Amino acid sequence: LNRELATKIMLTVHTEGRAVCGLFTRDIAETKAMQVNQYARESQHPLLCEIEKDG
């Protein structure tokens, strides 16, 4: 993920409340969501990462 795309995703989340950050297998998506939520919680960031099925 390059900086320009990461910034675009971040701004979409900020303005619209949600954005697609990637497409992964279920196991990888669950792991990434857990890592993001744990980091956000530890850093006291108001961020929630959720996964949903494509389509």
C-alpha positions as CSV (number, residue, x, y, z in Angstrom):
1,L,0.0,0.0,0.0
2,N,1.6,3.2,-1.1
3,R,1.4,6.5,0.9
4,E,-1.1,8.1,-1.5
5,L,-3.6,5.2,-1.4
6,A,-3.2,4.9,2.4
7,T,-4.0,8.6,2.7
8,K,-7.0,8.3,0.5
9,I,-8.4,5.4,2.5
10,M,-7.7,7.3,5.8
11,L,-9.6,10.3,4.5
12,T,-12.5,8.1,3.3
13,V,-12.8,6.6,6.8
14,H,-12.6,10.0,8.4
15,T,-15.3,11.6,6.1
16,E,-17.6,8.6,5.4
17,G,-17.0,6.5,8.5
18,R,-15.8,3.4,6.7
19,A,-13.7,2.2,3.8
20,V,-12.4,-1.0,2.2
21,C,-8.8,-1.4,3.3
22,G,-8.1,-4.7,1.5
23,L,-9.4,-8.1,0.4
24,F,-8.0,-11.1,2.3
25,T,-8.8,-14.7,3.1
26,R,-11.0,-15.0,6.3
27,D,-8.1,-16.1,8.5
28,I,-5.8,-13.3,7.4
29,A,-8.6,-10.7,7.7
30,E,-9.5,-11.8,11.2
31,T,-5.8,-11.6,12.2
32,K,-5.3,-8.2,10.7
33,A,-8.6,-6.8,12.3
34,M,-7.5,-8.2,15.7
35,Q,-4.1,-6.5,15.4
36,V,-5.5,-3.2,14.3
37,N,-8.1,-3.2,17.1
38,Q,-5.6,-4.2,19.7
39,Y,-3.2,-1.4,18.6
40,A,-6.0,1.1,18.5
41,R,-7.2,0.1,22.0
42,E,-3.7,0.2,23.5
43,S,-3.0,3.6,21.9
44,Q,-6.5,5.0,22.9
45,H,-7.5,5.6,19.3
46,P,-11.2,5.6,18.5
47,L,-10.8,3.1,15.6
48,L,-12.7,-0.1,15.0
49,C,-11.7,-2.5,12.3
50,E,-14.4,-4.9,11.1
51,I,-14.4,-7.6,8.5
52,E,-17.2,-8.5,6.2
53,K,-17.7,-11.0,3.4
54,D,-17.1,-9.7,-0.1
55,G,-20.1,-9.3,-2.3
